[in-house]
Amino acid sequence: MLAAMAALLAGCQATPQPIVDMEGVAQVQYNRDMAWCVNNQPFIALGNPVTDCMRGKGYRILVGY
């Protein structure tokens, strides 16, 4: 029981946001895209779904976690 609770809580950790190259990127659009990627993460994912989402939206990722 305790191990199941620990595994469940480990899934609740905040996903770190990637560091993005902001050259030629409007701050307002970046904020919208980042908010969308953070709020629409799959429940279970391999890697960092926020980094993958931002890369999919065409951002150049400098550091992905």
N, C-alpha and C positions, 0 to 999 in steps of 0.2 A: 504494500500500500504506500509506504513512504517513498519507495523508488519511483512509483508511478506519479506521485505528486511532484517529485523533483524533476522528472522528465517533462511534465506538463508545464511547470514554472520556467524551465529552461527555454521553452518555446516562446515565452512571453517577453524575452529580452528585446530591447529596442534594436532595430537593424541600423547599423551605422551608415551614414550617408556618404556617398563617394565624393571625392574632390574632382571638380569638373573644370575644364579649361573654359573660362568665361569670355575669351576673345570673340567678339562678334555676336555675343548672346545678350538679348535684352533681359534685364533682371526680372521684370514682371513675368515674362514667359517662362524663365527658369523656375521662378517660385511656383507658378501654376503646374508645370511639369513635375517638379519635385513633390509637391503636395499630392498630385495624382498618383505618382509612383509609390509614395509612402502609404497612402490610404487604400490602394488596390493591390496589396501584396497577397500572394497565395498563402494559404494557411501553412502549407508544408512546401519547402523549396530547397533545392541544392544551391550552394553559393549564396550570393547576396542578390535578392530579387530587386532591390532598389537600384543597384548598380546595373543590373541587366536591363531593367526598364529604361533607365536614362540613356544607356548605350543604344537601345532600340529606338529611342526618340531622336537619335542622331547626335547626342552630346559626346564630346571627346573626354574620356575618363582619364584623369591623371593618376589618381590613386583610388582603387576599388578595394573594398574590404570584404 
